[in-house]
Amino acid sequence: MRKQATHNVLTLEDGSTLSKRRQDEACVLAEAGRFQEAISRLQEAIELTPDRAVLYELQAQCFMEVGEMFQAIVVAEKAVSKDPAWPVAFQTLGRAQMNLGRSSSPSQTSSACWSWIPA
């Protein structure tokens, strides 16, 4: 009687590495103007590493490019919540709010952003 070999398929990338690769792919797609595909790639990265604020911030920028301002705000707020000390996330949130026409929100967002800069 012959034993049949079993093969375990190993992935060569861990979640963090694959997430970074998806992020890089999304950036290339966005630079080519393929924003919907970039949004999808970033979503894949977010599912792998949901605590990375940069992924939400990049996705918010893509949503703004395709005119989905409300979704951009939702995602930018997630970026801010993941890294409240990162001014870029606040800047993106403020831009999305201005684009949607929320005139009072951007000034509050800017104030929060500037509060992190040492005097």
C-alpha positions as CSV (number, residue, x, y, z in Angstrom):
1,M,0.0,0.0,0.0
2,R,1.3,3.4,-1.0
3,K,0.9,6.5,1.1
4,Q,-0.4,9.5,-0.9
5,A,1.5,12.6,-0.2
6,T,-0.5,15.5,1.1
7,H,0.6,19.0,0.1
8,N,-0.1,22.0,2.2
9,V,-0.3,25.2,0.3
10,L,1.7,27.9,2.1
11,T,1.3,31.5,1.3
12,L,4.5,33.3,0.7
13,E,3.2,36.5,2.1
14,D,1.8,37.3,5.5
15,G,-1.2,39.6,5.8
16,S,0.9,42.7,6.4
17,T,3.1,42.1,3.4
18,L,0.1,41.3,1.2
19,S,-1.7,44.4,2.5
20,K,1.4,46.6,1.6
21,R,1.4,45.0,-1.9
22,R,-2.3,45.8,-2.4
23,Q,-1.6,49.4,-1.2
24,D,1.2,49.7,-3.8
25,E,-1.0,48.3,-6.5
26,A,-3.8,50.8,-5.6
27,C,-1.4,53.7,-5.8
28,V,-0.4,52.6,-9.4
29,L,-4.0,52.2,-10.3
30,A,-4.9,55.7,-8.9
31,E,-2.0,57.3,-10.7
32,A,-3.4,55.8,-13.9
33,G,-6.8,57.3,-13.1
34,R,-8.4,53.9,-12.4
35,F,-9.9,55.0,-9.1
36,Q,-12.6,52.4,-8.7
37,E,-10.0,49.6,-9.0
38,A,-7.8,51.4,-6.6
39,I,-10.7,51.6,-4.1
40,S,-11.2,47.9,-4.4
41,R,-7.5,47.1,-3.9
42,L,-7.4,49.4,-0.8
43,Q,-10.5,47.6,0.6
44,E,-8.6,44.3,0.2
45,A,-5.7,45.8,2.1
46,I,-8.0,47.2,4.8
47,E,-9.5,43.7,5.3
48,L,-6.0,42.3,5.9
49,T,-4.7,45.1,8.1
50,P,-7.7,47.2,9.4
51,D,-5.6,49.3,11.8
52,R,-3.5,51.1,9.1
53,A,-4.8,54.7,8.9
54,V,-2.9,55.3,5.6
55,L,-5.2,52.8,3.8
56,Y,-8.3,54.7,4.8
57,E,-6.7,58.0,3.9
58,L,-5.8,56.8,0.4
59,Q,-9.2,55.3,-0.1
60,A,-10.8,58.6,0.9
61,Q,-8.7,60.4,-1.7
62,C,-9.9,57.9,-4.3
63,F,-13.5,58.4,-3.3
64,M,-13.1,62.1,-3.7
65,E,-11.7,61.6,-7.2
66,V,-14.8,59.7,-8.3
67,G,-17.1,62.3,-6.7
68,E,-18.3,60.1,-3.8
69,M,-17.8,62.8,-1.1
70,F,-20.0,61.3,1.6
71,Q,-18.1,58.0,1.4
72,A,-14.8,59.9,1.4
73,I,-15.8,61.6,4.7
74,V,-16.8,58.2,6.2
75,V,-13.5,56.7,5.3
76,A,-11.4,59.7,6.2
77,E,-13.1,59.7,9.7
78,K,-11.9,56.1,10.0
79,A,-8.3,57.3,9.2
80,V,-8.5,59.9,11.8
81,S,-9.8,57.5,14.4
82,K,-7.0,55.0,13.6
83,D,-4.3,57.6,14.0
84,P,-5.5,60.8,15.7
85,A,-2.0,62.2,15.7
86,W,-1.6,62.1,11.9
87,P,-2.2,65.6,10.3
88,V,-2.6,64.1,6.8
89,A,-5.7,62.2,7.9
90,F,-7.3,65.4,9.2
91,Q,-6.3,67.3,6.1
92,T,-8.0,64.7,3.9
93,L,-11.1,64.7,6.1
94,G,-11.3,68.5,5.9
95,R,-11.0,68.4,2.1
96,A,-13.8,65.9,1.8
97,Q,-16.0,68.0,4.1
98,M,-15.3,71.1,2.1
99,N,-16.1,69.3,-1.2
100,L,-19.4,68.1,0.3
101,G,-20.2,71.7,1.4
102,R,-19.9,71.3,5.1
103,S,-18.6,74.8,5.8
104,S,-18.3,74.5,9.6
105,S,-16.8,71.0,9.7
106,P,-13.5,71.8,7.9
107,S,-12.6,74.6,10.3
108,Q,-13.1,72.2,13.2
109,T,-11.0,69.6,11.4
110,S,-8.3,72.2,10.7
111,S,-8.2,73.2,14.3
112,A,-7.8,69.6,15.4
113,C,-5.0,69.2,12.8
114,W,-3.1,72.3,13.9
115,S,-3.4,71.4,17.5
116,W,-0.9,68.6,16.9
117,I,1.8,70.9,15.5
118,P,4.2,72.1,18.2
119,A,4.4,75.9,18.8
